[in-house]
Amino acid sequence: MAVCKQAGVVAHPCYKHPDGTVFNALLWHLRGTGVHPHLLQRLDKNTSGVMLVSKTMQAHAAVVRAMQRGGVRKEYLAMVHGKPVPATGEIILRLRRDPADSRRVAASETDGKESRTGYRMLASSAEVGVSLLLCELFTGRMHQLRVHLAARGWPLVGDPVYGIGEEGGAMTRQALHAWRVSFTHPTDKRPLVITAPVPPDMAALLERLGFPEGLVQTSAYRTVAATSRTRSTSSGLT
């Protein structure tokens, strides 16, 4: 199954957030069914969008294997400061915990885990210096998109950790949205494309910047790897 996480909600319980998480909500929703959900991906607290959840261990194992071989495509919408040059490309930088602050991640050419992010600029506003990117994760490291984009000089709008300290800015959280996940259903082998609508805060910012209505659908859909025969659905993973 898939859920659309709102910004501000923690994905999984931890010592600071023992309840009120996506996982707690899943347990309540599935109570009495005998189903034991497992999160197949996690999003930062202030990142919104699609999260995949397995309902059986068999489905979980199958999707994890697909992720390991690159069979699950994860695409994000990101609003960044600056205008990326080139407009389409890849960021390949190693990531490691910041030795000065273990809550942060640092980019490095030589130290840490190999990490790769693809991006494509969909639109840019020269007047305010903000661009909309479609990004794809080829690896899934902690804070990967946020750190990779900041390392290239294009920090996320509103990012309180890796951004430019925009107090009272246009966004009260990082402008990052897990927009689309594409993969093959682990049981019936149907190709699936699951999309989460652009959240209201990012949609409002796009409108204020004067980006055309429907920009995400018309521009980003041209990059999807699946053919027009692929159905868009939110079928459960059983």
C-alpha positions as CSV (number, residue, x, y, z in Angstrom):
1,M,0.0,0.0,0.0
2,A,1.0,3.6,-0.3
3,V,0.4,6.6,2.0
4,C,0.8,10.3,1.3
5,K,2.8,11.8,4.3
6,Q,2.1,15.4,5.3
7,A,5.0,17.6,6.2
8,G,5.5,17.8,9.9
9,V,4.6,14.2,10.6
10,V,7.4,11.8,11.7
11,A,7.5,8.5,9.7
12,H,8.5,6.0,12.5
13,P,8.4,6.2,16.3
14,C,11.6,7.2,18.1
15,Y,12.5,8.4,21.6
16,K,11.4,12.0,20.8
17,H,8.3,10.9,18.9
18,P,6.8,7.7,20.4
19,D,3.4,8.3,18.9
20,G,1.6,10.4,16.3
21,T,3.7,9.0,13.5
22,V,2.9,7.5,10.1
23,F,3.6,4.0,11.5
24,N,1.3,4.6,14.5
25,A,-1.5,5.6,12.1
26,L,-0.9,2.5,10.0
27,L,-1.2,0.3,13.1
28,W,-4.5,1.9,14.0
29,H,-5.8,1.7,10.5
30,L,-5.0,-2.0,10.2
31,R,-6.0,-3.0,13.7
32,G,-7.9,-6.3,13.9
33,T,-6.8,-7.3,10.4
34,G,-3.8,-9.4,11.4
35,V,-1.7,-7.3,9.0
36,H,1.7,-6.2,10.3
37,P,2.9,-3.2,8.2
38,H,6.5,-2.4,7.4
39,L,7.8,0.9,6.0
40,L,9.7,0.4,2.8
41,Q,11.0,3.9,2.9
42,R,11.2,6.9,5.2
43,L,10.9,10.6,4.7
44,D,12.3,13.4,6.8
45,K,9.8,14.9,9.2
46,N,9.3,18.0,7.1
47,T,9.4,16.3,3.7
48,S,6.0,15.4,2.2
49,G,4.9,12.8,-0.3
50,V,4.6,9.1,-1.2
51,M,5.7,6.4,1.2
52,L,5.5,2.7,0.3
53,V,4.3,0.2,3.0
54,S,4.3,-3.6,2.7
55,K,1.6,-5.7,4.4
56,T,3.4,-9.0,4.2
57,M,7.0,-10.1,4.7
58,Q,7.0,-11.6,1.2
59,A,6.0,-8.3,-0.4
60,H,8.5,-6.5,1.8
61,A,11.4,-8.7,0.7
62,A,10.4,-8.5,-2.9
63,V,10.3,-4.7,-3.0
64,V,13.5,-4.5,-1.0
65,R,15.2,-6.7,-3.6
66,A,13.8,-4.5,-6.4
67,M,15.2,-1.4,-4.7
68,Q,18.6,-3.0,-4.4
69,R,18.7,-3.7,-8.1
70,G,17.3,-0.3,-9.1
71,G,13.8,-1.5,-9.9
72,V,12.1,1.1,-7.8
73,R,12.2,4.6,-9.2
74,K,11.8,7.5,-6.7
75,E,11.2,11.0,-8.0
76,Y,11.0,14.2,-5.9
77,L,10.0,17.8,-6.6
78,A,12.5,20.3,-5.1
79,M,12.4,24.1,-5.1
80,V,15.9,25.4,-4.8
81,H,17.7,28.7,-4.6
82,G,19.7,29.5,-7.8
83,K,19.5,28.1,-11.3
84,P,21.3,24.8,-11.9
85,V,23.9,24.7,-14.6
86,P,23.7,22.4,-16.5
87,A,19.9,22.2,-16.4
88,T,20.0,18.4,-16.4
89,G,22.7,16.3,-14.8
90,E,23.8,14.1,-11.9
91,I,25.4,14.8,-8.5
92,I,27.8,12.1,-7.4
93,L,29.2,12.8,-3.9
94,R,30.0,10.6,-1.0
95,L,28.0,11.3,2.2
96,R,29.0,10.9,5.8
97,R,27.9,12.0,9.2
98,D,29.2,15.5,10.0
99,P,31.9,15.0,12.6
100,A,31.0,18.4,14.2
101,D,27.3,17.4,14.5
102,S,26.0,13.8,14.2
103,R,22.5,15.1,13.3
104,R,23.9,16.6,10.1
105,V,25.3,14.9,6.9
106,A,28.3,16.2,5.1
107,A,29.3,15.8,1.4
108,S,32.7,14.6,0.4
109,E,34.6,13.7,-2.7
110,T,36.5,10.9,-0.9
111,D,34.9,10.0,2.4
112,G,31.6,8.3,3.2
113,K,29.1,6.2,1.3
114,E,28.7,6.5,-2.5
115,S,25.6,8.6,-3.3
116,R,24.0,9.5,-6.6
117,T,21.2,12.0,-7.5
118,G,19.8,12.8,-10.9
119,Y,18.1,16.2,-11.5
120,R,16.3,18.1,-14.2
121,M,15.2,21.7,-14.0
122,L,11.5,22.2,-14.9
123,A,11.3,25.9,-14.5
124,S,13.2,28.9,-13.1
125,S,12.3,32.4,-11.9
126,A,15.2,34.8,-12.6
127,E,13.3,37.5,-10.6
128,V,13.5,35.7,-7.3
129,G,16.3,33.2,-8.1
130,V,14.3,30.1,-7.4
131,S,14.1,27.0,-9.6
132,L,11.8,23.9,-9.6
133,L,13.7,20.6,-10.1
134,L,12.6,17.0,-10.7
135,C,15.1,14.9,-8.8
136,E,15.7,11.1,-8.8
137,L,17.4,9.1,-6.1
138,F,19.6,6.4,-7.3
139,T,20.8,5.7,-3.7
140,G,18.9,6.4,-0.5
141,R,21.2,8.0,2.0
142,M,20.1,10.1,4.9
143,H,19.4,13.7,3.8
144,Q,20.8,12.9,0.4
145,L,18.8,15.3,-1.7
146,R,19.1,18.1,0.7
147,V,22.9,17.7,1.1
148,H,23.6,17.1,-2.6
149,L,21.7,20.1,-3.8
150,A,23.2,22.4,-1.1
151,A,26.7,21.1,-2.0
152,R,26.2,22.2,-5.6
153,G,25.1,25.7,-4.5
154,W,21.4,25.1,-4.9
155,P,20.0,24.7,-1.4
156,L,16.4,23.9,-0.9
157,V,14.0,26.8,-0.2
158,G,13.1,26.8,3.5
159,D,15.7,24.2,4.6
160,P,16.6,25.1,8.2
161,V,19.7,22.9,8.3
162,Y,21.3,23.0,4.9
163,G,19.7,26.2,3.5
164,I,20.6,29.8,3.6
165,G,18.8,30.9,6.9
166,E,15.8,32.5,5.3
167,E,13.9,33.7,8.5
168,G,10.3,34.5,7.6
169,G,10.8,33.1,4.1
170,A,8.4,31.7,1.6
171,M,8.3,28.2,3.1
172,T,8.2,27.1,6.8
173,R,9.9,23.8,5.9
174,Q,12.2,22.5,3.2
175,A,10.5,22.6,-0.2
176,L,10.9,18.9,-0.9
177,H,8.1,16.5,-2.0
178,A,8.3,12.8,-2.7
179,W,6.2,13.1,-5.9
180,R,6.3,9.7,-7.7
181,V,7.3,6.1,-7.2
182,S,7.4,3.6,-10.1
183,F,7.9,-0.1,-9.7
184,T,6.5,-3.5,-10.5
185,H,3.9,-5.0,-8.1
186,P,5.6,-7.8,-6.2
187,T,2.6,-10.2,-6.5
188,D,0.7,-9.7,-9.8
189,K,3.7,-8.0,-11.6
190,R,1.7,-5.0,-12.8
191,P,3.7,-1.9,-13.5
192,L,2.6,0.8,-11.0
193,V,3.1,4.5,-10.9
194,I,2.0,6.1,-7.7
195,T,1.9,9.9,-7.5
196,A,1.3,12.2,-4.5
197,P,-0.4,15.6,-5.4
198,V,1.8,18.7,-4.9
199,P,1.1,19.9,-1.3
200,P,-0.7,23.2,-0.8
201,D,2.4,25.1,0.5
202,M,4.5,24.2,-2.5
203,A,1.6,24.8,-4.9
204,A,1.1,28.2,-3.4
205,L,4.7,29.1,-3.8
206,L,4.7,28.0,-7.4
207,E,1.7,30.2,-8.0
208,R,3.3,33.2,-6.3
209,L,6.4,32.7,-8.5
210,G,4.2,32.8,-11.6
211,F,5.0,29.3,-12.8
212,P,2.3,28.0,-15.2
213,E,-0.5,26.1,-13.7
214,G,-0.1,22.4,-14.5
215,L,3.7,22.8,-14.9
216,V,4.5,19.7,-12.9
217,Q,2.2,17.4,-14.9
218,T,3.2,18.7,-18.3
219,S,6.9,19.0,-17.7
220,A,7.7,16.2,-15.2
221,Y,5.7,13.5,-16.9
222,R,8.0,13.6,-20.0
223,T,10.7,12.1,-17.8
224,V,8.9,9.0,-16.6
225,A,10.6,5.8,-17.7
226,A,7.4,3.8,-17.8
227,T,5.5,3.8,-21.2
228,S,2.0,5.2,-21.7
229,R,0.7,1.6,-21.1
230,T,1.8,1.9,-17.4
231,R,-1.2,2.4,-15.2
232,S,-1.2,5.0,-12.4
233,T,-2.7,3.4,-9.3
234,S,-2.3,3.0,-5.5
235,S,-3.0,-0.7,-5.3
236,G,-2.1,-2.4,-2.0
237,L,1.0,-4.5,-1.7
238,T,-0.2,-8.0,-0.7
